[in-house]
Amino acid sequence: MINQTNILRDSHGRDHTYLRISLVERCNLRCFYCMPAEGVQLTPKSHIMTYEEIYDIAKTFVKHGVSKIRLTGGEPLIRKDIPFVLEKLASLPVELSITSNAVIIHKFIDTLKKYNVNNINVSLDTLISKKFKEITLRDEFDIVYKNIFLLVKEGFNVKINAVLMKGVNDDEIIDFIHLTKDLPVSIRFIEFMPFDGNKWDLSKMVSYKEVMTYVNVSFSETDIERLQDAPNDTAKNYRIKGYRGSFAIISSVTNPFCDSCNRLRLTANGQLKNCLFSSTESDLLTTLRAGKSIEPIIQKAVQAKLKVRGGMDTLEKLQEPKLHNNNRSMITIGG
């Protein structure tokens, strides 16, 4: 018998109100920091959650306090039954959002509006078409860029996620910020993080401190405004005075935000990850399909959550390959 009062509170007193659900392991881009060059072993379709199973699992989390659900992938919009997924989840009392690479998002404007998916995160690591093709191995920059403007025009709240990597796109930091002058979007610079197969090392990462060095050189101190971060926010938010949009840095590596973490992740094959960096998973789907309660598994997984980055509480530990090579590739976790 489990204690029904608060199964989403961990041993460090953190309440988990935010669930990120990966809908699919596949993607229509092949970003090298997300998908290993040799590809990934995809889960057989029969082991991927159906839209009814996604709803059933989500409903249990909402019952215990989850108030926000973000859909991720792979690319969630390539899932053929995405309208049914959205319809089911929209019936729950949650804020529903989605992360997409925006390659085909123009086809779903009406569907997203219908189910009140107002907050869209778009993954875009460069503003240069040639470099986009080098990063993603696909020639889709023009449509992605056009769709960002379309989303803004259609009234969506848009955030642009850019994973920064030295020698790849660190020379575009200020160009991204200038994009916010006339466009009401939030640019979020994300520190390059280690996952299986992405050949991470610390020297490739652009830190929060380094981003702000670029900013301080390019803008006067009086023009750089520090904004109020939302509760449980992963980002440190800023705006250039007079600009319509804003920018932020997500410093998962150099300044982890673990103390206020309220996030849990559900993979497309129904595994619960209590931390992005954790190499352990808890199988909810098998138990659900057996007709048994998934609540004890959820509670045990939440209680097992470590205080910092899946136990990697120092940069030295983060640089030890054996501590993160047992984790999944990012594409099979969910962005």
ZIBEL-V787766 format. One record per residue. N is the residue number from 1. PSI is psi in degrees with one decimal (* if undefined). BURIAL is # if it has 24 or more other C-alpha atoms within 12 Angstrom, else .. D_FIRST is the distance of its C-alpha to the first C-alpha in whole Angstrom. Layout:
((N PSI BURIAL D_FIRST) (N PSI BURIAL D_FIRST))
This chain:
((1 128.1 . 0) (2 157.2 . 4) (3 111.7 . 7) (4 -6.0 . 9) (5 -47.4 . 12) (6 74.7 # 13) (7 -9.4 # 12) (8 14.3 # 16) (9 127.7 # 17) (10 -178.6 # 18) (11 -8.3 . 19) (12 10.0 . 22) (13 13.2 . 21) (14 128.0 # 22) (15 134.0 # 21) (16 108.2 # 21) (17 5.1 # 23) (18 120.2 # 25) (19 126.1 # 24) (20 122.1 # 27) (21 119.3 # 27) (22 128.3 # 29) (23 -23.0 # 31) (24 148.3 # 33) (25 -12.6 # 34) (26 160.5 # 38) (27 155.7 # 41) (28 5.0 # 44) (29 167.4 # 45) (30 55.9 # 45) (31 129.2 # 45) (32 -25.5 # 45) (33 -10.4 # 43) (34 -45.1 # 40) (35 126.3 # 41) (36 150.8 # 42) (37 -32.9 . 46) (38 4.1 . 45) (39 -174.9 . 42) (40 156.3 # 39) (41 108.5 . 37) (42 144.7 . 36) (43 135.0 . 32) (44 144.5 . 33) (45 -34.5 . 33) (46 -16.4 . 31) (47 2.1 . 28) (48 139.5 # 29) (49 135.8 # 26) (50 167.8 # 28) (51 -30.6 # 28) (52 -39.0 . 26) (53 -37.1 # 23) (54 -45.6 # 24) (55 -46.2 # 24) (56 -43.1 # 20) (57 -44.6 # 19) (58 -39.7 # 21) (59 -37.8 # 20) (60 -43.2 # 16) (61 -41.4 # 18) (62 -39.0 # 20) (63 -32.4 . 17) (64 13.4 # 16) (65 -4.9 # 19) (66 128.9 # 21) (67 -5.4 # 25) (68 131.7 # 27) (69 128.7 # 27) (70 132.7 # 30) (71 131.8 # 31) (72 -170.4 # 33) (73 -144.4 # 34) (74 -157.8 # 36) (75 106.9 # 38) (76 -28.0 # 36) (77 -8.4 # 39) (78 -5.9 # 40) (79 126.1 # 37) (80 -30.5 . 38) (81 25.2 . 36) (82 -37.3 # 35) (83 -36.0 # 37) (84 -38.8 # 34) (85 -48.6 # 31) (86 -41.7 # 33) (87 -45.5 . 33) (88 -47.6 # 29) (89 -31.2 # 28) (90 -16.4 # 31) (91 -10.1 . 29) (92 151.8 # 26) (93 68.6 . 27) (94 159.8 # 27) (95 121.4 # 30) (96 129.3 # 31) (97 173.6 # 34) (98 147.5 # 35) (99 129.6 # 37) (100 156.9 # 40) (101 -2.5 # 43) (102 13.1 # 45) (103 -39.7 # 47) (104 15.1 # 46) (105 -22.4 # 44) (106 -22.7 # 48) (107 -10.6 . 47) (108 13.0 # 43) (109 -51.1 # 45) (110 -39.0 . 44) (111 -44.3 . 41) (112 -40.3 # 40) (113 -42.4 # 41) (114 -36.7 . 40) (115 20.6 # 36) (116 37.8 # 37) (117 89.1 # 36) (118 -21.3 # 39) (119 115.6 # 38) (120 124.8 # 39) (121 125.1 # 39) (122 127.8 # 42) (123 118.2 # 42) (124 115.0 # 46) (125 -4.4 # 47) (126 154.4 # 51) (127 12.0 # 54) (128 121.9 . 56) (129 -46.3 . 56) (130 -41.5 . 58) (131 -35.1 . 55) (132 -44.6 # 52) (133 -36.5 . 53) (134 -37.7 . 53) (135 -42.7 # 50) (136 -13.1 # 48) (137 21.0 . 51) (138 148.7 . 51) (139 69.3 . 54) (140 15.0 # 52) (141 -46.5 # 53) (142 -43.4 . 55) (143 -37.2 . 52) (144 -47.2 # 50) (145 -44.3 # 52) (146 -39.6 . 53) (147 -28.3 # 50) (148 -45.7 # 49) (149 -35.7 # 52) (150 -44.3 # 51) (151 -43.1 # 47) (152 -45.5 # 48) (153 -35.7 . 51) (154 1.9 . 48) (155 10.4 . 47) (156 151.5 # 44) (157 115.4 # 42) (158 130.2 # 43) (159 139.6 # 42) (160 119.8 # 44) (161 120.7 # 42) (162 115.5 # 45) (163 119.0 # 44) (164 135.6 # 46) (165 130.9 # 48) (166 135.3 . 51) (167 -1.3 . 54) (168 -60.3 # 52) (169 10.7 # 52) (170 -17.9 # 52) (171 -0.1 . 56) (172 5.0 # 54) (173 -48.9 # 52) (174 -34.4 # 55) (175 -41.4 . 56) (176 -43.6 # 52) (177 -39.4 # 52) (178 -27.0 # 56) (179 -28.1 # 54) (180 -3.0 # 52) (181 -47.4 . 55) (182 -8.7 . 56) (183 122.3 # 53) (184 65.8 # 50) (185 164.6 # 47) (186 120.9 # 45) (187 126.6 # 46) (188 112.5 # 43) (189 124.2 # 44) (190 129.8 # 41) (191 135.5 # 42) (192 125.3 # 42) (193 152.9 # 39) (194 128.9 # 38) (195 164.1 # 36) (196 126.2 # 37) (197 -1.7 # 41) (198 9.1 # 42) (199 42.7 # 44) (200 141.7 # 43) (201 158.0 # 45) (202 -30.8 . 45) (203 -19.5 . 49) (204 -13.0 . 48) (205 140.6 # 46) (206 114.7 # 47) (207 164.8 # 46) (208 -45.8 # 45) (209 -40.9 . 48) (210 -38.4 . 50) (211 -46.5 # 50) (212 -26.3 # 50) (213 -46.1 . 54) (214 -45.6 . 55) (215 -45.2 # 54) (216 -27.5 . 56) (217 -33.1 . 59) (218 -22.6 . 59) (219 150.4 . 58) (220 153.4 . 60) (221 -35.4 . 57) (222 -18.6 . 58) (223 -11.8 . 57) (224 111.1 # 53) (225 125.6 . 51) (226 122.5 . 47) (227 160.7 . 45) (228 123.4 . 42) (229 145.4 . 39) (230 156.4 . 36) (231 138.6 . 33) (232 15.2 . 31) (233 139.3 # 34) (234 -11.7 # 35) (235 150.9 # 38) (236 117.7 # 41) (237 140.4 # 43) (238 164.4 # 47) (239 147.1 # 50) (240 129.6 # 54) (241 128.7 . 55) (242 -10.3 . 57) (243 146.0 . 55) (244 -32.9 . 53) (245 -166.3 # 50) (246 175.9 # 48) (247 161.1 # 47) (248 160.5 # 44) (249 128.4 # 43) (250 105.4 # 39) (251 62.3 # 39) (252 -26.1 # 36) (253 -53.7 # 38) (254 -27.8 # 41) (255 69.7 . 39) (256 148.1 # 35) (257 33.4 # 33) (258 -30.9 # 30) (259 -32.5 # 29) (260 16.8 # 29) (261 130.7 # 27) (262 23.2 # 25) (263 142.1 # 25) (264 155.3 # 23) (265 136.7 # 24) (266 119.2 # 24) (267 164.9 # 26) (268 -24.5 # 28) (269 24.4 # 26) (270 26.5 # 23) (271 132.7 # 22) (272 124.9 # 21) (273 123.7 # 23) (274 -7.8 # 22) (275 142.5 # 25) (276 -35.4 # 29) (277 -7.0 # 30) (278 139.2 # 27) (279 -1.8 # 28) (280 150.0 # 24) (281 156.9 # 22) (282 124.4 # 19) (283 106.5 # 19) (284 -32.2 # 17) (285 -43.1 # 20) (286 -42.4 . 20) (287 -41.8 . 16) (288 -44.0 # 17) (289 -21.2 . 20) (290 -0.6 . 18) (291 17.9 . 16) (292 163.8 . 13) (293 134.4 . 11) (294 -4.1 # 12) (295 -43.3 # 10) (296 -35.4 # 8) (297 -41.8 # 12) (298 -48.1 # 13) (299 -42.8 # 11) (300 -41.1 # 12) (301 -42.0 # 16) (302 -42.1 # 16) (303 -27.6 # 16) (304 -3.3 # 18) (305 128.2 # 21) (306 163.5 # 24) (307 -38.0 # 26) (308 126.0 # 29) (309 50.5 # 30) (310 29.1 # 28) (311 -12.2 # 29) (312 79.3 # 33) (313 4.0 # 33) (314 159.6 . 37) (315 -29.3 . 40) (316 -44.4 . 41) (317 -37.0 . 37) (318 -28.1 # 37) (319 -0.3 # 41) (320 106.0 . 39) (321 -38.6 . 39) (322 -16.5 . 37) (323 -18.8 # 34) (324 -5.6 # 34) (325 -13.9 # 36) (326 -7.2 . 32) (327 164.7 # 31) (328 166.2 # 32) (329 151.7 # 35) (330 -36.0 # 35) (331 -29.2 # 36) (332 -2.1 # 33) (333 -49.5 # 30) (334 124.5 # 32) (335 * # 34))
